[in-house]
Amino acid sequence: MAETAVSIDRSVALGTWVVIPVFNEAVVIARVVRELREVFPNVVCVDDGSGDGSWEAVRAATPHALRHLVNRGQGAALQTGTAYALRRGAERIAHFDADGQHRVEDLARMVRCVADGDCDIALGDRFGGDVTRVPAGRRLLLRCAVAFHRVASGIALNDVHNGLRVLSRPAAERIELTADRMAHASEIIDLIARSGLRVRQVPVTIDYTDYSRAKGQHWTGGFRIMFHYLVGRALG
Amino acid sequence: MTAFQIFLIAALAAVGVTLVALALRGAIGRVAALLWLAVVSAGIVFAVAPNLTTVIARAIGISRGTDLLLYLLVLVVLYGFLAIYLKLRRVRRELTLLVRELAIREASAGRGEPRGEVEPRGEVEPRGDREPGGGRTP
């Protein structure tokens, strides 16, 4: 990886706490955390009840290793890591995927956006650059999700289920995820739309590997997420 | 009286006795017990005089008593599912908050920091159905 290309102010890097939800990622998590920590020393891994040795890998990789004793879902893990980082004085919270699909240099650009005060929340946008890198099936599914949110949340975004996000401390304090499973990505868009926080979409590259695609959502999962999201909205 | 009527009456009576026993032990509330007893009593009345359901059904424009029971059953089952689903949602939410707090405390304790130094930001809000006295068992 091109970590030499990543330049970021030391104090900005230290104030940024990167939260990684981990569920059965023992194969890749150590490398992902190592590359991140070369730039961002404060990496919080939340092992969401993995059964494959992820916990041991996570504990060896970062001093900020948290464990859900019972699997609660990705949204719950993100909120746990965020709550922990906020209690430890984080100035910014970053969300990062455990499977190695995100790039540290993309994260650094997004962190700078928030740190410079250009926005309160930076969202990764995989459609902001070279769209051909996104597999066709994925593209269709995500475009549907985008169209759905234009109606459901009344907010026009390019990419609505991207795991790469950076939130300022005030934004992270205001946005509390209650959708424990994958619908958190939809929930966060609603919360952003209602909060009036300033959002910026930053073009990022997703590295689709066989591993990340195998771990990713099947298209039927989109309907499950939509169902959970709608039920959550209907019931509050 | 048919054998099935006798069976039905006996079964309903057993439920009634259980309800009374539970209510006396304080396992269920008195109001709830009375409501359930009313349902059980109605069941016994209808078991003794099945034609009564048809009389009631006719009075409200339904031709058969069994249809009336079916409609009522549908309503009760739907309501039951919804109530259980909502309850389950709340329990799942509370489980998440609990698991979260444990995870954060475990990680903080590992570094030798005093436990509970951080206030729980009002995440665990008190709920109406909690026992008085902080939910502790007497």
Interface residues (C-beta under 8 A of the other chain):
Chain A: V46 P63 H64 A65 L66 R67 H68 L69 V70 R72 A76 Q79 T80 A83 Y84 R87 T178 D180 L235
Chain B: L86 R89 R92 R93 L95 T96 V99 R100 L102 A103 I104 E106 A107 S108 R111 V118 R121 E123
